[in-house]
Amino acid sequence: MGEKTEKITIRVSPETAERLKLRAEAEHTTVTALLTETAERDPRLELAAARFRELMNSDLADQFAATFPDEEPDAAARSGTKAA
């Protein structure tokens, strides 16, 4: 048997609903499959993760820490004080 799913309800305009139905029909799929695929491949999520990895692999994080030692996230743990 397939993966367990959860039913949700969304509201869209009649025009949007019609466009979704037509696209699903043209692609020989379902509206549910279209919306699920779209939600799972949201580029904003991947872009943010890629930019964070890029930042952490650069020397910018170290430069920031050296320039603003009181703003360094680990500064409070090292000094025993709460970061501002």
Helices and strands as residue ranges (DSSP letters): H 14-26, H 31-40, H 43-57, H 60-67, G 69-71, H 75-79
